[in-house]
């Protein structure tokens, strides 16, 4: 893959080369996407060797094609960064709010969700271990609790994911 990175750098595609350099190897799904995009546009197999052969066959078409892809990837990266910064501003607005509920709803969700899960697990375990018969009228509660907990897990998961991005990018 090193030769392909060198070729991409030589034709003026530092973003694609950087992706291949940093995301290649194990877990390189993003690098695979880049290779597939380049191969698809060039009409060749999605292997570094086939792409290198396409470069040797016609460097001019290769350069134009790769620069087009580079521009597309740069636009996607900019849009993602702008969306992330807008989210950070939203969170900062929440944390600076004069309203108590607005300031604490995110951290409280992160705290209360595991507590709610623990209560459910403890209740189910104690019921099973004590062999208390469950009244059939209680069973419809499962139809309420499962979707509520699933939606709540989505909210907490999204928040945790965004907070992780903030920390890794050094935004907050």
SERO-4910 file (N, C-alpha, C, O; in steps of 0.05 Angstrom, whole numbers):
BEGIN
 pado doro    nc1    nc2    nc3   cac1   cac2   cac3    cc1    cc2    cc3    oc1    oc2    oc3
  Unk    A     17    -24      0      0      0      0     18     25      0      8     47     -7
  Unk    A     43     22      8     61     45      8     65     58    -19     66     83    -21
  Unk    A     66     42    -40     69     53    -67     45     69    -75     47     90    -87
  Unk    A     21     59    -67     -3     74    -74     -4    100    -59    -13    120    -71
  Unk    A      4    101    -34      5    126    -19     24    146    -33     17    169    -35
  Unk    A     47    136    -41     66    154    -55     54    165    -81     58    189    -88
  Unk    A     40    148    -96     27    157   -121      6    178   -115      5    199   -128
  Unk    A    -10    174    -94    -31    193    -87    -19    220    -79    -29    241    -86
  Unk    A      3    219    -64     16    244    -56     28    258    -81     27    282    -83
  Unk    A     39    242    -99     51    255   -123     31    268   -141     38    287   -156
  Unk    A      6    259   -141    -14    271   -159    -31    292   -144    -50    303   -155
  Unk    A    -23    298   -119    -36    319   -104    -62    311    -91    -82    325    -91
  Unk    A    -61    288    -78    -85    278    -63    -77    271    -34    -77    248    -26
  Unk    A    -69    292    -18    -59    286      9    -80    275     28    -74    260     46
  Unk    A   -106    281     24   -127    271     42   -129    241     37   -130    226     57
  Unk    A   -131    232     12   -134    204      6   -109    189     16   -111    167     27
  Unk    A    -86    200     11    -61    187     20    -60    185     50    -52    165     61
  Unk    A    -69    206     63    -69    206     93    -88    185    104    -82    171    123
  Unk    A   -111    181     91   -130    161     99   -118    133     96   -120    117    114
  Unk    A   -105    129     73    -93    102     69    -70     97     88    -66     75     98
  Unk    A    -55    118     94    -32    115    112    -41    110    141    -30     93    155
  Unk    A    -61    125    150    -70    123    178    -91    101    183    -92     90    205
  Unk    A   -107     95    163   -129     76    167   -124     50    152   -143     33    152
  Unk    A   -101     46    141    -96     21    127    -90     -2    147    -89      3    171
  Unk    A    -86    -26    137    -80    -48    154   -105    -59    167   -127    -57    156
  Unk    A   -101    -70    191   -124    -82    205   -144    -60    212   -137    -39    222
  Unk    A   -169    -66    208   -190    -46    215   -191    -24    194   -202     -3    200
  Unk    A   -179    -28    171   -178     -6    151   -202     -5    133   -199     -4    108
  Unk    A   -226     -5    144   -250     -4    128   -251     22    112   -260     23     89
  Unk    A   -242     44    124   -242     70    111   -223     69     88   -229     79     66
  Unk    A   -199     58     92   -179     55     70   -191     38     48   -186     44     24
  Unk    A   -205     17     55   -218      1     34   -238     16     18   -241     13     -6
  Unk    A   -253     34     32   -272     51     18   -258     69     -2   -268     73    -24
  Unk    A   -236     80      6   -220     98    -12   -211     82    -36   -214     91    -59
  Unk    A   -200     59    -31   -190     42    -54   -213     35    -72   -210     36    -97
  Unk    A   -236     27    -61   -259     21    -78   -269     45    -94   -276     42   -117
  Unk    A   -269     69    -81   -278     93    -96   -259     99   -119   -268    105   -141
  Unk    A   -233     98   -114   -214    103   -135   -216     82   -157   -217     89   -181
  Unk    A   -218     57   -150   -219     35   -170   -245     38   -186   -245     33   -210
  Unk    A   -267     44   -172   -293     47   -186   -291     69   -207   -301     65   -230
  Unk    A   -281     92   -200   -279    114   -219   -260    108   -242   -263    118   -264
  Unk    A   -239     93   -236   -220     86   -257   -228     62   -274   -217     57   -295
  Unk    A   -248     47   -264   -258     24   -278   -238      1   -276   -235    -14   -296
  Unk    A   -226     -2   -253   -206    -24   -249   -214    -40   -225   -233    -33   -210
  Unk    A   -198    -61   -219   -203    -77   -195   -196    -61   -170   -180    -43   -172
  Unk    A   -209    -68   -148   -205    -53   -123   -182    -64   -107   -185    -73    -85
  Unk    A   -158    -64   -120   -134    -72   -107   -113    -51   -111   -112    -37   -132
  Unk    A    -95    -47    -92    -74    -27    -95    -57    -32   -121    -50    -13   -135
  Unk    A    -51    -57   -127    -36    -64   -151    -50    -55   -177    -38    -44   -195
  Unk    A    -76    -60   -178    -91    -52   -202    -93    -22   -205    -92    -11   -227
  Unk    A    -95     -8   -182    -96     21   -183    -68     32   -192    -67     51   -207
  Unk    A    -47     20   -182    -20     28   -190    -16     24   -220     -4     40   -234
  Unk    A    -27      2   -230    -25     -4   -259    -40     17   -275    -31     26   -296
  Unk    A    -63     25   -265    -79     46   -279    -64     72   -280    -65     87   -300
  Unk    A    -49     78   -259    -33    102   -258    -11    101   -279     -6    120   -294
  Unk    A      2     78   -281     24     75   -300     13     76   -329     27     86   -347
  Unk    A    -11     66   -333    -23     65   -360    -30     93   -370    -25    100   -393
  Unk    A    -41    110   -352    -49    137   -360    -49    156   -336    -69    160   -323
  Unk    A    -26    167   -330    -23    184   -306    -41    209   -307    -50    218   -286
  Unk    A    -47    219   -330    -64    243   -332    -93    238   -324   -104    253   -307
  Unk    A   -105    217   -334   -132    210   -326   -133    202   -297   -152    209   -283
  Unk    A   -113    187   -288   -111    179   -260   -111    204   -242   -125    205   -222
  Unk    A    -94    224   -249    -92    248   -233   -119    263   -232   -127    272   -211
  Unk    A   -132    267   -255   -158    280   -255   -179    266   -238   -194    278   -223
  Unk    A   -179    239   -241   -199    223   -226   -194    225   -196   -213    229   -181
  Unk    A   -169    222   -188   -162    222   -159   -167    250   -147   -177    252   -125
  Unk    A   -162    271   -162   -167    298   -152   -197    303   -148   -205    318   -130
  Unk    A   -213    292   -166   -242    294   -163   -251    280   -137   -267    291   -122
  Unk    A   -241    256   -133   -248    242   -108   -238    257    -84   -252    259    -64
  Unk    A   -214    268    -86   -202    283    -64   -220    307    -56   -225    312    -33
  Unk    A   -230    320    -76   -248    343    -71   -274    334    -58   -284    347    -39
  Unk    A   -285    311    -67   -309    300    -55   -304    293    -25   -321    300     -8
  Unk    A   -282    280    -20   -276    272      8   -271    297     25   -280    297     49
  Unk    A   -259    317     15   -254    342     30   -280    355     37   -283    365     59
  Unk    A   -299    356     18   -325    368     23   -340    353     45   -353    365     62
  Unk    A   -338    326     44   -352    310     64   -339    315     91   -353    317    111
  Unk    A   -313    316     92   -299    321    118   -306    348    129   -310    351    153
  Unk    A   -307    368    112   -315    395    121   -343    396    132   -349    407    153
  Unk    A   -362    383    118   -390    382    127   -392    367    154   -407    376    172
  Unk    A   -377    345    157   -377    331    183   -366    348    205   -377    348    228
  Unk    A   -345    362    200   -332    380    220   -351    402    228   -354    409    252
  Unk    A   -365    414    208   -384    435    214   -408    425    231   -416    439    250
  Unk    A   -418    402    225   -440    390    240   -431    384    269   -446    389    288
  Unk    A   -407    374    272   -396    368    298   -393    394    315   -400    395    338
  Unk    A   -383    415    302   -379    440    316   -406    452    324   -409    464    345
  Unk    A   -426    449    307   -453    459    314   -464    444    338   -477    455    355
  Unk    A   -459    418    339   -468    402    362   -454    411    388   -466    413    409
  Unk    A   -428    417    386   -413    426    409   -424    453    419   -426    457    443
  Unk    A   -431    470    401   -443    496    409   -470    492    423   -476    505    442
  Unk    A   -485    472    413   -511    466    426   -506    456    454   -520    465    473
  Unk    A   -487    438    458   -481    428    485   -471    450    503   -478    451    526
  Unk    A   -454    467    492   -444    490    508   -467    508    517   -468    518    539
  Unk    A   -486    512    498   -509    528    505   -526    515    527   -535    529    545
  Unk    A   -528    489    526   -543    475    548   -528    478    574   -540    484    595
  Unk    A   -502    474    574   -487    475    600   -485    503    611   -481    507    635
  Unk    A   -488    524    594   -487    552    604   -515    563    610   -517    586    618
  Unk    A   -536    547    607   -563    556    610   -569    563    639   -557    552    658
  Unk    A   -587    582    643   -596    590    669   -615    570    681   -619    568    705
  Unk    A   -628    554    664   -648    534    672   -633    509    683   -616    498    669
  Unk    A   -640    501    707   -627    478    719   -632    453    703   -613    437    698
  Unk    A   -656    448    694   -662    423    679   -647    422    653   -638    401    645
  Unk    A   -644    445    639   -629    446    614   -600    439    619   -588    426    602
  Unk    A   -589    448    641   -561    443    647   -555    414    654   -534    403    648
  Unk    A   -574    401    668   -568    374    679   -580    351    664   -575    328    671
  Unk    A   -596    355    643   -610    332    631   -591    312    618   -597    288    620
  Unk    A   -570    321    606   -552    302    593   -537    285    614   -538    260    612
  Unk    A   -524    297    633   -510    280    653   -530    263    670   -523    240    677
  Unk    A   -554    273    675   -573    257    690   -582    233    674   -587    211    686
  Unk    A   -585    236    648   -592    213    632   -570    192    633   -576    168    635
  Unk    A   -546    201    631   -523    182    633   -522    168    660   -512    145    661
  Unk    A   -531    180    681   -531    168    707   -556    151    711   -554    128    721
  Unk    A   -579    161    704   -604    147    710   -609    122    693   -622    103    702
  Unk    A   -600    122    668   -604     99    651   -593     74    662   -607     54    664
  Unk    A   -567     74    670   -557     49    682   -571     42    708   -574     18    715
  Unk    A   -580     62    723   -594     56    748   -621     42    741   -629     23    754
  Unk    A   -635     52    721   -660     40    712   -655     11    702   -671     -7    709
  Unk    A   -634      7    687   -627    -21    678   -621    -39    702   -630    -62    703
  Unk    A   -607    -28    721   -600    -44    745   -626    -52    760   -628    -74    770
  Unk    A   -644    -33    763   -670    -39    777   -685    -61    762   -696    -79    774
  Unk    A   -686    -59    735   -700    -79    720   -687   -107    723   -701   -127    727
  Unk    A   -661   -108    720   -646   -133    723   -650   -144    751   -655   -168    754
  Unk    A   -648   -128    771   -651   -137    799   -679   -148    804   -683   -168    817
  Unk    A   -699   -134    793   -727   -143    796   -731   -170    782   -743   -188    794
  Unk    A   -721   -173    758   -724   -198    743   -710   -221    758   -721   -243    761
  Unk    A   -685   -216    767   -670   -236    780   -683   -245    806   -685   -268    813
  Unk    A   -692   -225    822   -705   -232    847   -731   -248    843   -737   -266    858
  Unk    A   -745   -241    822   -770   -255    815   -764   -284    807   -777   -303    816
  Unk    A   -743   -287    791   -736   -314    782   -725   -331    804   -731   -355    807
  Unk    A   -708   -319    821   -695   -334    842   -714   -341    865   -711   -362    878
  Unk    A   -733   -324    870   -752   -329    892   -776   -345    883   -793   -354    899
  Unk    A   -778   -350    857   -799   -366    845   -827   -355    852   -846   -370    857
  Unk    A   -829   -329    853   -855   -316    858   -871   -318    832   -861   -310    811
  Unk    A   -895   -327    833   -911   -328    808   -917   -300    799   -924   -282    815
  Unk    A   -915   -296    773   -920   -270    761   -949   -269    751   -957   -286    736
  Unk    A   -963   -249    760   -991   -245    752   -991   -237    722   -975   -221    714
  Unk    A  -1009   -248    707  -1011   -243    678  -1017   -213    673  -1011   -204    651
  Unk    A  -1030   -199    691  -1036   -171    687  -1011   -154    687  -1012   -131    678
  Unk    A   -989   -164    697   -964   -149    698   -949   -151    672   -933   -133    665
  Unk    A   -953   -172    657   -939   -177    632   -941   -154    611   -921   -149    597
  Unk    A   -964   -140    608   -964   -118    589   -944    -96    595   -938    -80    577
  Unk    A   -935    -94    620   -914    -74    626   -889    -78    610   -875    -59    604
  Unk    A   -884   -103    603   -860   -109    587   -862    -95    560   -842    -84    550
  Unk    A   -886    -94    549   -891    -80    524   -886    -50    526   -882    -36    506
  Unk    A   -887    -39    550   -882    -11    554   -853     -6    561   -840     12    550
  Unk    A   -842    -23    579   -815    -19    589   -794    -23    567   -775     -7    565
  Unk    A   -797    -43    550   -777    -49    530   -773    -26    510   -751    -18    505
  Unk    A   -795    -16    498   -790      7    479   -780     32    493   -764     46    481
  Unk    A   -789     37    517   -779     61    531   -750     59    537   -734     77    532
  Unk    A   -741     35    547   -713     31    553   -696     32    527   -673     41    527
  Unk    A   -707     21    505   -693     21    480   -689     50    470   -667     57    462
  Unk    A   -710     66    471   -707     94    462   -688    109    481   -672    125    471
  Unk    A   -690    104    506   -672    117    525   -643    109    520   -625    126    522
  Unk    A   -638     84    514   -611     75    508   -601     89    483   -577     96    482
  Unk    A   -618     95    464   -609    110    440   -601    138    447   -581    148    437
  Unk    A   -616    151    464   -610    179    472   -583    179    487   -566    195    481
  Unk    A   -580    161    506   -555    160    522   -532    153    504   -510    164    507
  Unk    A   -536    133    487   -514    125    469   -505    147    450   -481    150    446
  Unk    A   -524    162    439   -517    184    422   -501    205    437   -481    215    427
  Unk    A   -511    212    461   -497    232    477   -469    223    484   -450    238    482
  Unk    A   -466    198    492   -439    188    499   -421    188    475   -397    196    477
  Unk    A   -431    181    452   -415    181    427   -406    210    420   -383    214    413
  Unk    A   -424    229    422   -417    257    416   -397    267    437   -379    282    430
  Unk    A   -401    260    462   -382    269    483   -355    258    478   -334    271    483
  Unk    A   -354    233    469   -328    221    463   -314    236    440   -290    241    441
  Unk    A   -329    243    419   -318    259    398   -307    285    408   -285    294    400
  Unk    A   -322    298    425   -312    324    436   -286    321    451   -267    337    447
  Unk    A   -284    300    467   -259    295    482   -236    289    464   -214    299    467
  Unk    A   -240    272    444   -218    263    426   -209    286    408   -186    287    400
  Unk    A   -227    304    400   -219    326    383   -209    350    399   -199    369    388
  Unk    A   -212    348    426   -203    370    443   -221    395    442   -212    417    449
  Unk    A   -246    391    433   -264    414    431   -274    424    458   -279    448    461
  Unk    A   -276    406    478   -284    415    505   -267    401    525   -270    406    549
***
